[in-house]
Amino acid sequence: MTLLYILAFVLLCVALGYLFRVIDLSRELKTEKEWAPTENDNRMSGRFFLIFMFAFIAWSFYQVYQYGDRTLPKSASEHGDKVDELMKYNMYIVWLVFVLTNFVLFYFSWKYYGRKNSKAVFFAHDNKLEMLWTVVPAMVLAFIIIFGLKYWNEITDKSSDPKAVKIELYSKQFDWTARYAGADNKFGLDDFTQIDGGNSMGLDTLDKNCYDDIIVKNEIHIPLGVEIDFTFRSHDVIHSAFMPHFRAQMNCVPGQVTRFKFKPTVTTAEMRKDEQVIRNIKEINEIRAAKGEDPIEFDYTLICNKICGASHYNMPMKIVVESEKDYKEWLAKQKTFKTVAAK
């Protein structure tokens, strides 16, 4: 029986081979190729391209309208308003290019669909076109880069305000530690060889400028309308201090000190009353309630924007923006490094 099955299978394969050969020979006798698209097929495809163009562009604008408020709320810092303005102009340019290129792509597919006896015109080079798509993008990019560098230099420059609050953020796997400059408004020296369980930032215990420095974890407080001068260090790998609501971000590099500064313009309490924030937090809490989780309220957050290890997700740090009076009251309750080191 096995031999009969094998023989039947072989005969079937031979029969199919001859059948396909007959089909191929019959196709060769036809004047037109069986699978060649006709002019009507091309015309119909062109119309479908045109319909898709309108549907695609309309759908894209609808997505922005429907989900645009899922983005960050208004900026909470002075320079953040400039960053948002630059971002807005970038988006205008992107949308303009998006609409124009897609319109040309699908419109040409409709207008110049394949016709009988038509032949495309080929040209290897055109100086005018080369200048057009080189000079125009270069001018647009120059505008973006010049203003981007201007704002970047402003935020990363050293603070010239003697009243600026100096805060150092020290990153390590997987948390943040903050140091305030204290009453003398000066940071003491740090020494990595002195890092231990009671001195996680490695402050020099022999430097008197360290004694009034204030070390805090879990959250930092900053006063409204006062320039905040941040410096950053890293204990182990590259981290990235990202404060999205203030439109600020800086890498924390082992062995180096980086910096940026900004002036907060909206307190935490004021941002909680923002309509967009209220809608977003309400939606988040509805999702959390469906999962049986407790509701949350809005807080400014410092997060690490580098994938720095397995517990990278554990690196958010709460930021509280409050009045200068409330800030000073909170700061007065914090322990200095001298007090902590004495223990």
C-alpha positions in Angstrom: 0.0 0.0 0.0 2.8 2.4 0.8 4.3 1.8 -2.7 0.9 2.5 -4.3 0.6 5.8 -2.4 4.1 6.9 -3.5 3.3 5.9 -7.1 0.0 7.8 -7.0 1.7 10.9 -5.6 4.4 10.8 -8.3 1.8 10.5 -11.1 -0.2 13.4 -9.6 3.0 15.6 -9.6 3.6 14.7 -13.3 0.0 15.4 -14.2 0.1 18.8 -12.5 3.4 19.6 -14.3 1.9 18.9 -17.7 -1.2 20.9 -16.7 0.8 24.0 -15.8 2.8 23.6 -19.0 -0.4 23.6 -21.1 -1.6 26.8 -19.3 1.7 28.5 -20.0 1.5 27.6 -23.7 -2.1 28.9 -23.9 -1.0 32.2 -22.4 1.8 32.6 -25.0 -0.9 32.3 -27.8 -2.8 35.3 -26.4 -2.1 38.7 -27.9 -2.3 40.4 -24.5 -0.6 39.3 -21.3 -3.1 37.9 -18.9 -1.7 39.6 -15.8 -0.8 43.0 -17.3 -2.8 45.9 -15.8 -5.1 47.7 -18.2 -5.5 51.4 -18.6 -8.8 51.1 -16.7 -7.0 49.3 -13.8 -4.5 52.2 -13.6 -7.2 54.8 -13.7 -9.1 53.1 -10.9 -5.9 52.8 -8.9 -5.2 56.5 -9.4 -8.7 57.4 -8.1 -8.2 55.2 -5.0 -4.9 57.0 -4.4 -6.7 60.4 -4.5 -9.4 59.2 -2.1 -6.8 57.7 0.2 -4.9 61.1 0.2 -7.9 63.0 1.5 -8.7 60.3 4.0 -5.1 60.0 5.3 -4.6 63.8 5.7 -8.0 64.2 7.4 -7.3 61.3 9.7 -4.0 62.8 10.7 -5.5 66.1 11.6 -8.2 64.4 13.5 -5.6 62.5 15.6 -4.1 65.8 16.6 -7.5 67.3 17.4 -8.6 64.2 19.4 -5.4 63.5 21.3 -3.6 66.8 21.3 -4.4 67.5 25.0 -2.6 64.3 26.0 0.7 66.2 25.6 2.4 68.2 28.3 0.4 71.1 29.8 1.7 74.7 29.7 5.3 75.3 30.5 6.1 76.0 34.2 9.3 77.9 33.6 10.3 81.1 31.8 12.6 79.5 29.2 10.1 76.7 28.7 7.7 79.2 27.0 10.5 79.9 24.5 11.1 76.2 24.0 7.3 75.6 23.4 7.3 78.5 20.9 10.2 77.0 19.0 8.5 73.6 19.1 5.3 75.1 17.8 7.1 76.6 14.8 8.8 73.2 14.2 5.4 71.5 14.1 4.1 74.1 11.7 7.0 73.3 9.4 6.5 69.5 9.8 2.8 69.7 9.1 3.3 71.9 6.0 5.9 69.5 4.6 3.8 66.5 5.5 0.7 67.9 3.7 2.6 69.1 0.6 4.7 65.9 0.1 1.7 63.6 0.5 -0.5 65.8 -1.7 2.1 65.7 -4.5 2.7 61.9 -4.1 -0.9 60.9 -4.3 -2.0 63.6 -6.8 0.7 62.7 -9.2 -0.3 59.0 -8.8 -3.8 60.0 -9.9 -3.0 62.5 -12.6 -0.2 60.5 -14.3 -1.6 57.0 -14.1 -0.3 54.5 -16.8 -1.8 55.0 -20.2 -1.2 53.2 -23.5 1.6 54.6 -25.6 2.7 57.0 -22.9 6.3 57.3 -21.9 7.8 58.9 -18.8 10.3 61.7 -19.3 13.7 61.0 -17.6 16.3 63.6 -16.8 19.5 62.9 -14.9 20.1 66.3 -13.4 18.4 69.7 -12.9 20.3 72.6 -11.3 17.2 74.5 -10.3 15.6 71.5 -8.5 18.9 70.8 -6.8 19.1 74.3 -5.5 15.4 74.3 -4.5 15.6 71.2 -2.3 19.0 72.1 -0.9 18.7 75.9 -0.1 15.1 75.9 1.2 15.7 73.1 3.8 19.0 74.6 4.8 17.4 78.0 5.5 14.7 76.4 7.6 17.2 74.3 9.5 19.4 77.3 10.1 16.5 79.1 11.7 15.7 76.2 14.0 19.3 75.6 14.9 20.2 79.2 15.6 17.3 79.8 18.0 17.7 76.3 19.5 21.4 77.0 20.3 20.5 80.4 21.7 18.0 78.9 24.2 20.4 76.1 25.0 23.2 78.5 25.8 20.8 80.5 28.0 19.7 77.5 30.1 23.2 76.0 30.5 25.1 79.2 31.3 26.2 79.8 34.8 23.7 81.8 36.9 24.6 85.4 37.5 21.9 86.0 40.1 23.3 86.1 43.6 19.9 85.1 45.0 19.7 82.0 42.8 19.0 78.7 44.7 21.8 76.3 44.2 20.8 72.6 44.0 23.0 69.6 43.1 21.3 66.5 41.9 23.3 63.3 42.4 22.2 60.3 40.4 22.9 56.6 41.0 21.2 53.3 40.3 18.4 53.8 41.1 17.5 57.0 42.9 18.3 60.7 43.2 19.9 62.6 46.1 19.7 66.4 46.2 22.0 68.9 48.0 21.2 72.5 48.7 24.1 74.9 49.1 23.0 76.0 52.6 23.3 79.4 54.3 26.6 80.3 52.7 25.2 79.6 49.2 28.3 77.6 48.4 28.8 73.9 47.8 31.5 72.2 49.8 34.0 69.9 48.1 33.2 66.3 47.2 35.5 63.3 47.4 34.4 60.0 45.9 36.7 58.1 48.2 34.5 59.2 51.2 31.3 57.7 49.7 29.7 55.3 52.2 26.4 54.5 53.7 26.2 57.7 55.8 27.8 59.9 53.0 26.2 58.8 49.8 27.3 61.9 47.9 30.9 61.7 49.0 31.1 65.1 50.6 34.4 66.1 52.0 34.1 65.9 55.8 37.1 68.2 56.3 35.6 71.0 54.2 33.7 73.4 56.4 31.7 74.6 53.4 30.0 71.2 53.4 28.7 71.5 57.0 25.7 73.7 56.2 24.9 71.9 52.9 21.4 70.2 53.1 20.9 66.7 51.8 17.4 65.5 50.9 15.9 62.5 49.1 12.5 61.6 47.6 11.5 65.2 46.8 12.9 68.7 46.3 11.2 72.0 46.9 11.9 75.1 44.8 10.6 78.7 45.2 8.4 80.4 42.7 9.9 83.2 40.6 13.5 82.5 41.8 16.2 81.3 39.5 17.2 77.7 40.3 20.8 76.8 39.4 21.1 73.0 39.1 24.4 71.0 38.9 24.5 67.3 38.2 26.8 64.4 39.0 26.5 60.7 38.6 27.7 57.9 40.9 27.9 55.0 38.4 26.5 55.2 34.8 25.1 58.0 32.6 21.7 59.1 33.9 19.6 62.0 32.5 17.8 64.5 34.7 14.5 65.2 32.9 12.0 67.7 34.2 9.4 67.7 31.4 7.0 70.4 32.8 9.9 72.8 33.0 11.2 71.8 29.6 14.6 71.0 31.0 16.9 68.0 30.6 20.6 67.3 31.2 22.8 64.3 31.2 24.5 63.2 34.5 27.9 61.9 33.5 30.3 60.0 35.8 33.4 62.1 36.5 31.9 65.3 35.2 29.7 68.2 36.4 26.9 69.4 34.2 24.4 72.2 34.8 21.3 74.1 33.7 19.1 76.7 35.3 15.5 77.9 35.0 13.0 80.1 36.9 9.7 78.4 37.8 6.6 80.3 37.0 3.7 78.1 38.1 3.4 76.6 41.6 2.3 73.0 42.1 -1.1 74.1 43.5 -1.7 76.4 40.5 -0.8 73.7 38.0 -3.3 71.3 39.7 -6.0 73.8 38.7 -5.1 73.9 35.0 -8.0 72.5 32.9 -5.8 70.2 30.8 -4.1 68.8 34.0 -7.5 68.3 35.6 -8.8 66.4 32.5 -5.7 64.2 32.2 -5.6 63.3 35.9 -9.3 62.5 35.9 -8.8 60.1 33.0 -5.7 58.5 34.7 -7.7 58.0 37.9 -10.6 56.4 36.0 -8.1 53.9 34.6 -6.5 53.3 38.0 -10.0 52.8 39.6 -10.8 50.2 37.0 -7.7 48.4 38.1 -8.5 48.7 41.7 -5.6 51.2 42.3 -5.7 54.4 44.5 -6.2 57.8 42.8 -3.3 60.2 42.3 -2.9 63.9 42.1 -0.7 66.0 39.9 2.9 66.6 40.9 6.0 67.9 39.1 8.4 65.1 38.6 12.1 64.6 38.0 12.8 61.4 36.1 15.8 59.6 34.5 15.5 59.8 30.8 18.3 57.2 30.2 17.8 53.4 30.3 20.2 53.1 33.1 19.5 49.6 34.3 16.9 47.0 35.4 15.2 49.3 38.0 15.3 52.5 35.8 11.6 52.9 36.3 12.2 53.5 40.0 13.8 56.9 39.5 11.1 59.5 39.7 11.6 62.3 42.2 8.8 64.7 43.3 9.3 68.4 42.7 7.3 70.9 44.7 7.1 74.5 43.5 5.7 76.8 46.2 5.9 80.4 47.4 9.3 81.7 48.6 7.8 81.8 52.2 6.7 78.2 52.1 10.0 77.2 50.6 12.1 78.8 53.3 9.9 77.2 56.0 10.4 73.8 54.4 14.2 74.3 54.1 14.5 75.4 57.7 13.2 72.0 58.8 15.8 70.0 56.8 19.0 68.7 58.5 22.4 69.9 57.5 25.3 67.6 56.5 27.1 68.4 59.7 24.1 67.2 61.7 23.7 64.0 59.7 27.5 63.3 59.7 27.7 63.7 63.4 25.5 60.8 63.9 
